[in-house]
Amino acid sequence: MVNLMSYRTAADYADGRDSAISGREADDMYTPTGPLAAVGAEIVFVGDVQDQFLGADPKWDRVAVVKYPTRRSFIDMQQRDDFQRLHEHKDAGMAKTIVMGTQPMLGANWGVFDLPDWSEVPHPPTTDDGEVMVVHVLSFHNDAGPQSPADMESYSSHAGEVAAPHGARVTGWFAVEGTIIGDGRRWDQVRFNTFPSRRAFMAVVMDPDRLAAQRQYREPAIADTYTLVTRPIVNRLEASVDLEEGP
């Protein structure tokens, strides 16, 4: 389950209680580690959004990924009393959210396996500018196919050739099975790519070859998208992906 979260400035509880905490603080109180563990699930990624480069409102504040052993376990958790008691904090904190059920779809690093060590890349991680996870949420045009349109595949190949020398890694690409909570829009994929620094990501963004590939391939394929640069708080995403279980 991939979660996009936009917080209220101040938490707003349904019972009308006075609250001096922010929406983010209310969501931190929600964190349902106990109910998740009871159904065999775990939080594998949490990242605060540093920059939102593509995508209209809302402005997202945090991205989280929870791995469930089965679809049924997700339903079972919703029915647990301990989960429902905690959920009041999430409702109080959240201005908007999108929750997508997904399956892993890719493990290879754009077909590039000889990747440089981060100490060797042009923009290595530093104390002031460390690792970032770039999250791409993608909806393809209907006439391009729901999962892997040819234009987007061509773009991914070109972008990978540019990104790999900068230390970028494919952490996990996921096909969206369905949107559990949303605003009526359809989403097809969520892609998580790790960069050694924000500067490394921006070097890839501004690369002329990648920009040309974007105009030729990516833009015709995409109907809607978000590009979110996040700073990981919890990051066990790559280790959690079992490709043998994916499509």
Backbone bond lengths (Angstrom), bond angles and torsions (degrees), N, CA, C in turn:
res aa  C-N    CA-C-N  psi(-1)  N-CA   C-N-CA  omega(-1)  CA-C   N-CA-C  phi
1 M - - - 1.457 - - 1.521 108.51 -
2 V 1.337 116.00 120.65 1.458 122.18 177.71 1.526 107.35 -101.03
3 N 1.335 116.08 126.33 1.456 122.68 -176.07 1.523 110.46 -116.27
4 L 1.329 117.63 125.72 1.456 123.50 169.13 1.520 107.26 -105.19
5 M 1.344 117.02 132.27 1.458 120.40 -173.39 1.521 111.71 -129.98
6 S 1.325 114.91 132.12 1.467 122.64 173.24 1.523 107.10 -121.16
7 Y 1.326 117.34 123.17 1.462 121.56 -170.23 1.525 112.87 -93.99
8 R 1.334 114.63 150.21 1.458 120.74 167.64 1.539 108.61 -69.37
9 T 1.314 115.92 153.04 1.461 119.23 174.61 1.525 110.03 -63.23
10 A 1.334 116.18 -44.88 1.466 122.40 176.63 1.515 108.90 -125.38
11 A 1.323 117.50 139.41 1.460 121.73 179.47 1.528 110.14 -61.08
12 D 1.322 115.58 141.65 1.470 121.53 -178.18 1.525 108.16 -129.93
13 Y 1.336 116.48 100.78 1.459 121.81 -176.74 1.521 111.10 -84.80
14 A 1.334 115.29 142.15 1.463 121.18 -176.17 1.520 112.44 -63.67
15 D 1.338 117.86 -27.34 1.465 120.19 -178.62 1.525 112.64 -83.95
16 G 1.332 117.27 2.57 1.446 121.04 175.17 1.514 115.58 79.79
17 R 1.310 118.11 9.02 1.459 120.82 -178.21 1.531 111.37 -62.54
18 D 1.318 115.68 148.25 1.455 119.87 172.69 1.528 109.30 -69.76
19 S 1.319 116.35 134.95 1.457 119.89 -178.68 1.517 109.09 -143.72
20 A 1.323 115.41 131.44 1.460 120.67 179.77 1.524 111.61 -103.87
21 I 1.336 117.59 9.89 1.457 120.20 -176.69 1.525 110.59 -97.35
22 S 1.317 115.59 158.94 1.462 121.31 178.67 1.527 110.42 -81.20
23 G 1.322 115.28 168.83 1.453 119.48 175.28 1.516 112.28 -62.39
24 R 1.322 116.49 -38.41 1.466 120.53 177.90 1.528 110.67 -63.32
25 E 1.322 116.89 -42.20 1.466 120.26 179.06 1.518 111.32 -64.89
26 A 1.332 117.30 -36.64 1.460 120.14 176.82 1.527 110.43 -64.62
27 D 1.326 116.82 -41.35 1.471 119.94 178.85 1.526 110.89 -65.13
28 D 1.329 116.86 -35.75 1.464 119.71 176.63 1.531 110.79 -63.12
29 M 1.331 117.80 -33.04 1.456 121.69 177.60 1.530 111.05 -72.00
30 Y 1.329 116.26 -25.67 1.474 120.83 -179.47 1.517 112.50 -69.85
31 T 1.294 119.40 -40.74 1.467 125.74 -170.22 1.534 113.22 -24.44
32 P 1.344 117.72 102.08 1.468 121.01 -169.13 1.527 113.90 -90.06
33 T 1.317 117.59 57.00 1.464 119.92 -176.19 1.528 112.30 -62.27
34 G 1.340 117.14 -36.40 1.460 119.77 179.68 1.514 112.92 -64.90
35 P 1.348 119.04 -55.97 1.461 120.13 177.20 1.527 113.43 -58.89
36 L 1.344 117.29 -36.75 1.460 119.47 177.94 1.521 110.87 -62.05
37 A 1.325 116.90 -48.16 1.463 120.49 -179.52 1.526 110.82 -61.18
38 A 1.321 117.02 -34.14 1.469 120.79 -177.79 1.524 112.20 -65.61
39 V 1.336 117.38 -26.95 1.467 119.66 178.96 1.528 111.58 -104.69
40 G 1.339 116.77 7.95 1.465 120.88 177.58 1.504 114.73 83.63
41 A 1.345 117.49 18.09 1.462 121.39 -178.98 1.520 110.23 -101.64
42 E 1.328 116.22 165.22 1.467 120.74 178.89 1.518 110.79 -151.78
43 I 1.331 115.01 148.86 1.463 121.21 173.29 1.530 107.31 -79.88
44 V 1.336 117.22 121.07 1.463 120.35 -176.42 1.530 112.68 -110.69
45 F 1.319 117.11 -12.93 1.465 118.78 176.07 1.517 109.95 -154.27
46 V 1.330 115.28 135.50 1.465 122.86 168.46 1.521 106.39 -140.37
47 G 1.327 116.75 128.30 1.459 120.55 178.34 1.513 110.98 -142.19
48 D 1.325 116.79 135.05 1.461 121.41 174.68 1.520 109.57 -83.48
49 V 1.326 116.11 135.72 1.469 121.29 -177.67 1.526 109.49 -76.19
50 Q 1.322 115.00 121.00 1.465 121.17 177.38 1.517 111.09 -91.55
51 D 1.335 116.81 -41.29 1.460 122.12 179.96 1.521 109.10 -140.86
52 Q 1.324 115.78 144.20 1.462 121.84 173.00 1.519 107.30 -120.23
53 F 1.340 116.21 104.61 1.456 120.58 -172.47 1.521 112.78 -88.13
54 L 1.318 117.19 -35.95 1.458 120.75 -179.65 1.512 108.90 -130.19
55 G 1.326 114.55 147.01 1.454 119.71 176.94 1.516 111.93 115.52
56 A 1.330 115.17 134.67 1.454 121.01 178.29 1.521 109.85 -75.74
57 D 1.314 115.29 -178.38 1.459 119.66 177.14 1.519 110.23 -55.69
58 P 1.359 117.08 150.98 1.466 125.26 6.30 1.528 112.71 -80.59
59 K 1.313 114.69 166.21 1.447 121.07 170.02 1.528 107.44 -86.03
60 W 1.327 116.42 120.28 1.457 120.54 -175.67 1.531 110.61 -83.89
61 D 1.335 115.11 144.11 1.463 121.31 -178.36 1.518 113.10 -104.18
62 R 1.319 117.07 -29.73 1.469 119.75 -174.66 1.525 109.29 -153.50
63 V 1.336 115.21 149.03 1.460 122.92 173.69 1.520 107.67 -122.49
64 A 1.325 116.99 135.74 1.461 121.10 177.39 1.520 109.35 -137.32
65 V 1.335 115.64 149.30 1.462 121.73 177.55 1.522 108.27 -129.57
66 V 1.325 115.25 129.67 1.462 121.81 176.90 1.521 108.20 -118.40
67 K 1.326 116.09 129.68 1.463 121.26 177.51 1.524 109.57 -98.14
68 Y 1.328 115.85 124.23 1.466 122.88 177.11 1.521 108.92 -108.78
69 P 1.331 117.67 144.69 1.470 119.34 179.76 1.522 113.07 -67.36
70 T 1.334 117.13 -30.04 1.463 121.90 179.23 1.526 108.91 -148.87
71 R 1.315 116.14 164.76 1.464 119.81 173.35 1.519 110.24 -63.67
72 R 1.332 116.14 -37.43 1.462 120.65 -178.64 1.523 111.50 -62.59
73 S 1.327 117.29 -35.21 1.464 119.48 -178.83 1.523 111.23 -65.20
74 F 1.333 117.45 -31.38 1.459 120.33 175.37 1.522 110.40 -64.29
75 I 1.314 116.62 -43.14 1.466 120.75 178.86 1.524 110.16 -66.19
76 D 1.316 116.30 -42.00 1.472 120.03 179.95 1.525 110.96 -59.53
77 M 1.336 117.36 -39.58 1.456 119.05 -177.66 1.525 111.41 -65.58
78 Q 1.334 116.88 -36.80 1.459 119.76 -179.41 1.535 111.70 -60.41
79 Q 1.327 116.31 -25.59 1.463 120.96 -175.54 1.528 113.37 -92.34
80 R 1.314 117.29 -3.73 1.461 120.36 -178.83 1.526 110.85 -76.98
81 D 1.351 116.03 137.66 1.462 120.27 179.52 1.524 111.93 -62.19
82 D 1.355 117.03 -40.13 1.460 118.82 -178.00 1.522 111.33 -66.36
83 F 1.331 117.49 -33.60 1.458 120.57 176.16 1.527 110.82 -68.86
84 Q 1.320 117.03 -44.37 1.460 120.37 -178.25 1.524 111.93 -63.70
85 R 1.341 116.50 -35.62 1.467 119.02 177.63 1.528 110.77 -65.14
86 L 1.332 116.73 -40.97 1.462 120.09 179.31 1.524 112.05 -70.17
87 H 1.319 116.62 -28.75 1.463 120.35 -171.26 1.525 112.45 -66.14
88 E 1.331 118.25 -18.87 1.458 119.42 177.90 1.528 111.05 -61.10
89 H 1.341 116.66 -30.39 1.462 119.85 178.57 1.528 111.07 -70.41
90 K 1.328 116.22 -39.09 1.472 119.50 177.98 1.523 110.22 -65.20
91 D 1.329 116.85 -44.42 1.461 120.11 178.73 1.528 110.61 -60.40
92 A 1.332 117.05 -38.56 1.455 121.11 -178.49 1.526 111.76 -69.45
93 G 1.313 116.81 -33.38 1.454 120.87 -173.86 1.506 115.62 -88.64
94 M 1.330 117.09 -22.87 1.445 120.55 -168.48 1.523 112.36 -92.69
95 A 1.331 116.76 124.14 1.465 120.69 171.27 1.520 109.52 -81.44
96 K 1.345 116.70 -47.06 1.458 122.35 176.68 1.517 108.42 -147.76
97 T 1.320 115.49 153.78 1.461 119.38 177.64 1.523 109.41 -152.57
98 I 1.320 115.29 152.25 1.462 122.84 169.38 1.523 106.79 -126.39
99 V 1.321 116.24 130.03 1.460 122.07 177.99 1.523 107.54 -123.98
100 M 1.337 116.01 120.75 1.467 121.70 -176.38 1.518 110.57 -119.73
101 G 1.328 116.27 133.07 1.453 121.43 171.26 1.520 109.43 -85.27
102 T 1.343 117.53 128.47 1.463 121.08 -173.51 1.523 111.63 -136.27
103 Q 1.337 114.43 165.73 1.466 122.93 172.10 1.525 108.52 -131.72
104 P 1.353 118.32 144.29 1.469 120.20 178.63 1.521 111.63 -64.28
105 M 1.341 115.18 143.13 1.467 119.45 -175.92 1.514 113.87 -130.07
106 L 1.347 119.00 -11.91 1.458 119.01 -175.90 1.517 109.84 -152.61
107 G 1.325 115.51 136.38 1.448 119.49 176.25 1.513 112.79 -118.85
108 A 1.343 117.31 -26.78 1.463 120.65 -177.05 1.514 110.69 -71.59
109 N 1.326 116.55 148.68 1.460 122.06 -179.70 1.519 109.65 -87.11
110 W 1.343 116.91 74.91 1.463 123.38 -177.95 1.531 111.87 54.29
111 G 1.310 117.14 24.02 1.455 120.07 -176.72 1.510 113.91 78.77
112 V 1.347 117.57 3.88 1.467 122.43 179.90 1.517 108.54 -102.46
113 F 1.313 117.98 122.00 1.452 121.01 -175.07 1.529 112.98 -114.33
114 D 1.317 117.86 -19.19 1.468 121.40 179.09 1.520 107.83 -92.38
115 L 1.325 116.26 78.75 1.461 121.86 -173.37 1.525 110.75 -94.61
116 P 1.319 117.77 141.16 1.465 119.93 -178.93 1.524 111.70 -73.21
117 D 1.314 115.80 150.77 1.460 120.23 171.06 1.524 108.77 -68.62
118 W 1.323 116.79 149.10 1.465 119.54 -177.05 1.522 112.47 -65.12
119 S 1.310 118.51 -19.07 1.462 119.80 176.01 1.529 111.32 -73.35
120 E 1.343 117.17 -12.04 1.451 121.83 -175.36 1.531 113.20 -106.61
121 V 1.319 118.24 -3.76 1.469 120.50 -174.60 1.526 109.96 -86.92
122 P 1.344 117.73 161.39 1.473 120.26 -177.25 1.538 113.92 -61.39
123 H 1.334 116.79 -31.89 1.471 120.07 -176.80 1.532 109.29 -129.85
124 P 1.327 116.96 77.17 1.465 120.22 -177.95 1.531 110.97 -70.94
125 P 1.321 117.27 165.75 1.468 119.22 176.19 1.515 111.38 -65.92
126 T 1.330 115.93 143.94 1.452 122.50 176.37 1.524 108.54 -130.32
127 T 1.319 115.68 174.32 1.463 119.94 178.07 1.524 110.80 -60.57
128 D 1.323 116.94 -37.76 1.460 121.50 -177.47 1.521 113.33 -87.19
129 D 1.304 117.05 -19.18 1.471 120.59 -176.01 1.523 108.30 -144.44
130 G 1.330 114.73 84.68 1.456 119.96 -177.60 1.516 112.82 -96.65
131 E 1.305 115.43 -165.70 1.466 124.46 -175.76 1.525 112.03 -52.18
132 V 1.340 115.78 137.68 1.453 121.54 172.77 1.524 109.10 -126.79
133 M 1.328 114.95 149.48 1.460 121.85 172.27 1.515 107.23 -109.02
134 V 1.328 115.81 120.31 1.457 120.74 178.71 1.527 108.35 -97.81
135 V 1.324 115.21 123.19 1.466 122.05 -175.64 1.526 108.51 -109.16
136 H 1.333 115.83 121.94 1.460 121.71 176.46 1.531 107.95 -109.50
137 V 1.324 116.46 120.02 1.461 122.12 175.42 1.527 106.38 -105.20
138 L 1.340 117.33 122.53 1.461 121.21 -165.72 1.521 112.06 -126.60
139 S 1.329 114.72 136.22 1.455 122.38 168.91 1.518 107.28 -124.73
140 F 1.343 116.50 125.34 1.452 121.15 -177.61 1.527 110.55 -94.90
141 H 1.325 115.02 153.72 1.458 119.24 172.91 1.522 109.66 -59.87
142 N 1.311 116.21 141.49 1.468 120.32 -176.55 1.517 112.63 -57.82
143 D 1.321 117.17 -36.82 1.462 119.15 -176.87 1.515 112.84 -77.64
144 A 1.356 117.19 -2.45 1.463 120.39 179.03 1.516 112.53 -97.71
145 G 1.348 116.68 -5.32 1.457 119.28 -178.48 1.517 110.70 97.71
146 P 1.320 118.12 146.57 1.457 121.09 -169.72 1.517 116.15 -78.89
147 Q 1.329 119.64 -19.80 1.462 118.38 -170.85 1.523 113.67 -122.07
148 S 1.312 119.31 -47.51 1.467 119.71 -173.10 1.525 110.87 -142.01
149 P 1.343 117.85 68.69 1.465 119.58 179.34 1.519 110.97 -60.54
150 A 1.316 114.94 148.76 1.463 120.08 -175.46 1.517 111.80 -60.14
151 D 1.331 117.44 -38.90 1.465 119.35 -179.89 1.524 110.99 -60.85
152 M 1.331 117.25 -43.82 1.461 119.93 -177.49 1.520 110.70 -69.49
153 E 1.315 117.48 -35.12 1.460 120.23 177.02 1.525 110.42 -64.80
154 S 1.310 116.73 -39.84 1.465 120.12 177.76 1.518 110.67 -65.11
155 Y 1.332 116.28 -41.64 1.462 119.45 178.15 1.524 110.79 -62.77
156 S 1.329 116.94 -44.13 1.462 120.60 -177.94 1.517 111.35 -59.33
157 S 1.325 116.70 -39.04 1.462 120.82 178.84 1.528 110.70 -64.30
158 H 1.331 117.01 -46.06 1.463 120.40 179.42 1.521 110.94 -65.40
159 A 1.339 117.02 -44.22 1.460 120.65 -178.27 1.520 111.02 -64.63
160 G 1.330 116.38 -36.93 1.454 119.66 179.22 1.511 112.76 -63.59
161 E 1.337 116.58 -37.72 1.460 120.24 178.28 1.526 111.38 -63.17
162 V 1.325 116.49 -31.61 1.471 120.66 178.61 1.527 110.39 -81.97
163 A 1.343 116.75 -41.96 1.466 121.43 -171.58 1.524 113.08 -74.60
164 A 1.321 117.86 -37.15 1.470 120.63 -174.47 1.529 112.64 -58.29
165 P 1.340 120.89 -44.94 1.469 119.48 178.69 1.526 114.00 -63.22
166 H 1.326 116.42 -17.53 1.465 120.29 177.48 1.532 111.52 -90.97
167 G 1.332 116.75 5.91 1.452 120.24 176.00 1.504 114.83 90.98
168 A 1.337 118.24 8.73 1.459 120.74 -179.31 1.526 110.72 -68.90
169 R 1.320 115.44 146.99 1.468 122.59 178.80 1.524 109.55 -132.28
170 V 1.322 116.79 138.99 1.458 120.75 167.69 1.523 107.47 -77.03
171 T 1.317 116.18 114.13 1.463 120.19 179.48 1.516 110.96 -89.43
172 G 1.316 117.15 -38.21 1.462 120.93 176.47 1.517 110.23 -178.63
173 W 1.331 115.88 129.83 1.462 121.39 172.83 1.526 107.12 -112.90
174 F 1.331 116.05 137.95 1.458 120.29 -171.34 1.528 110.90 -131.76
175 A 1.325 115.89 135.06 1.458 122.05 173.28 1.523 108.65 -87.73
176 V 1.327 116.10 132.12 1.456 121.26 -178.08 1.529 109.35 -83.15
177 E 1.341 115.55 120.73 1.464 120.35 175.96 1.521 111.53 -80.55
178 G 1.329 115.93 -34.24 1.457 119.84 -179.58 1.515 110.56 -177.79
179 T 1.321 115.53 157.01 1.459 121.54 177.66 1.522 108.86 -97.29
180 I 1.329 116.53 117.27 1.462 121.37 -177.48 1.524 110.03 -78.51
181 I 1.332 116.55 -44.74 1.463 122.98 175.56 1.521 106.75 -131.48
182 G 1.319 117.07 131.82 1.450 119.63 -179.51 1.511 111.59 -169.30
183 D 1.331 115.24 -159.01 1.457 120.81 -177.42 1.521 112.12 -123.68
184 G 1.336 115.57 22.78 1.453 120.17 177.62 1.512 114.80 96.88
185 R 1.324 117.21 -11.75 1.462 119.06 178.36 1.523 110.77 -79.83
186 R 1.343 115.50 149.74 1.460 121.37 176.69 1.523 108.71 -96.44
187 W 1.335 116.44 135.87 1.467 122.14 176.52 1.514 108.94 -120.42
188 D 1.336 116.44 144.54 1.463 121.55 -174.44 1.525 113.82 -110.93
189 Q 1.315 117.74 -38.22 1.461 120.76 -177.78 1.526 110.19 -144.28
190 V 1.340 114.73 153.92 1.464 121.65 167.08 1.527 106.30 -129.74
191 R 1.326 116.09 125.90 1.464 121.13 -176.82 1.528 109.73 -116.32
192 F 1.331 116.22 130.30 1.461 122.89 177.75 1.527 108.25 -113.20
193 N 1.329 116.80 114.80 1.463 122.56 178.88 1.525 109.30 -122.11
194 T 1.327 116.53 130.06 1.466 122.22 -179.07 1.525 110.33 -94.50
195 F 1.345 115.52 136.58 1.463 122.33 175.16 1.525 108.45 -124.10
196 P 1.341 117.97 147.53 1.467 119.94 -178.49 1.520 113.45 -66.04
197 S 1.326 117.66 -21.34 1.458 121.45 -179.31 1.527 108.38 -163.45
198 R 1.321 115.32 164.30 1.463 119.47 174.61 1.525 110.03 -65.22
199 R 1.327 117.08 -36.30 1.468 120.26 178.35 1.522 110.97 -60.69
200 A 1.327 116.98 -38.15 1.463 120.15 178.28 1.520 110.51 -63.71
201 F 1.334 116.18 -43.54 1.465 119.54 178.25 1.520 110.76 -61.52
202 M 1.328 117.22 -44.40 1.463 120.02 -178.40 1.527 111.73 -66.35
203 A 1.329 117.15 -32.38 1.465 119.68 176.06 1.523 110.59 -63.37
204 V 1.326 116.70 -38.60 1.466 120.73 176.80 1.526 110.16 -68.72
205 V 1.331 116.68 -44.10 1.466 120.88 -179.50 1.529 111.28 -56.38
206 M 1.320 116.44 -41.06 1.462 120.72 -174.20 1.525 113.75 -90.31
207 D 1.315 117.91 -0.50 1.464 120.79 -179.12 1.541 110.14 -64.01
208 P 1.329 118.62 129.16 1.473 120.42 -176.64 1.527 113.57 -60.04
209 D 1.328 117.89 -38.69 1.464 119.90 179.58 1.525 111.02 -64.90
210 R 1.342 116.47 -40.39 1.466 118.78 179.26 1.527 110.51 -68.10
211 L 1.335 117.46 -39.80 1.458 120.74 178.94 1.533 110.98 -61.71
212 A 1.328 116.03 -39.80 1.465 119.66 178.42 1.524 110.36 -65.00
213 A 1.344 116.54 -42.56 1.464 120.33 178.55 1.524 110.87 -65.44
214 Q 1.315 116.62 -35.59 1.462 119.87 178.51 1.526 110.92 -61.62
215 R 1.336 115.14 -46.66 1.469 118.74 -179.49 1.522 111.63 -66.31
216 Q 1.320 116.87 -35.86 1.461 119.72 -174.98 1.524 112.29 -80.32
217 Y 1.326 117.11 -37.63 1.461 120.19 -170.38 1.534 114.14 -116.91
218 R 1.344 116.66 -50.03 1.465 118.74 -171.54 1.525 112.64 -69.16
219 E 1.316 116.16 -49.42 1.460 119.30 -175.02 1.526 112.98 -60.74
220 P 1.344 120.04 -39.76 1.469 118.35 177.02 1.539 113.78 -66.89
221 A 1.337 117.04 -23.57 1.469 120.19 -175.72 1.518 112.96 -85.48
222 I 1.336 117.48 -26.27 1.454 121.77 -167.91 1.528 111.30 -95.70
223 A 1.345 115.12 128.39 1.460 121.25 174.08 1.522 111.05 -92.69
224 D 1.335 117.09 -36.10 1.460 122.10 -179.30 1.524 107.81 -155.98
225 T 1.333 116.64 151.12 1.468 118.58 -176.55 1.518 111.10 -163.10
226 Y 1.320 115.36 156.29 1.465 124.27 163.32 1.521 107.54 -126.18
227 T 1.319 116.73 139.59 1.460 122.19 168.59 1.516 107.35 -121.31
228 L 1.337 115.63 115.96 1.455 122.28 -172.56 1.521 109.54 -122.11
229 V 1.326 116.39 123.25 1.460 121.57 174.56 1.523 107.05 -93.70
230 T 1.322 116.72 117.03 1.457 120.94 -175.25 1.524 110.63 -118.55
231 R 1.334 114.75 152.07 1.460 122.11 171.44 1.528 107.53 -102.29
232 P 1.323 117.88 114.57 1.467 119.94 -175.79 1.524 112.98 -64.51
233 I 1.326 115.54 136.65 1.461 124.06 170.69 1.526 109.06 -102.94
234 V 1.327 115.38 -46.07 1.466 123.38 172.45 1.518 106.41 -122.51
235 N 1.336 117.86 130.81 1.461 119.25 -178.49 1.525 110.78 -145.91
236 R 1.310 114.42 86.60 1.467 122.07 171.62 1.529 109.70 -118.79
237 L 1.315 115.91 24.23 1.461 120.38 -171.79 1.518 112.33 -64.84
238 E 1.330 116.37 -49.76 1.469 119.38 -176.35 1.521 111.38 -61.28
239 A 1.326 117.14 -43.33 1.461 120.90 -179.64 1.522 112.40 -67.32
240 S 1.352 116.67 -21.30 1.461 120.13 -176.66 1.517 113.28 -84.70
241 V 1.336 117.49 -12.87 1.451 120.71 -174.46 1.511 110.54 -83.57
242 D 1.327 115.97 114.49 1.463 122.45 176.05 1.512 107.46 -102.94
243 L 1.324 116.49 98.69 1.462 119.93 -173.73 1.511 113.14 -66.74
244 E 1.323 117.21 -22.22 1.459 118.97 178.64 1.515 111.71 -67.96
245 E 1.348 116.36 -21.17 1.448 120.07 178.76 1.523 111.90 -90.33
246 G 1.320 117.17 -15.73 1.447 120.60 -176.08 1.507 111.79 -82.44
247 P 1.368 116.61 172.37 1.456 119.68 -179.89 1.518 111.95 -72.70
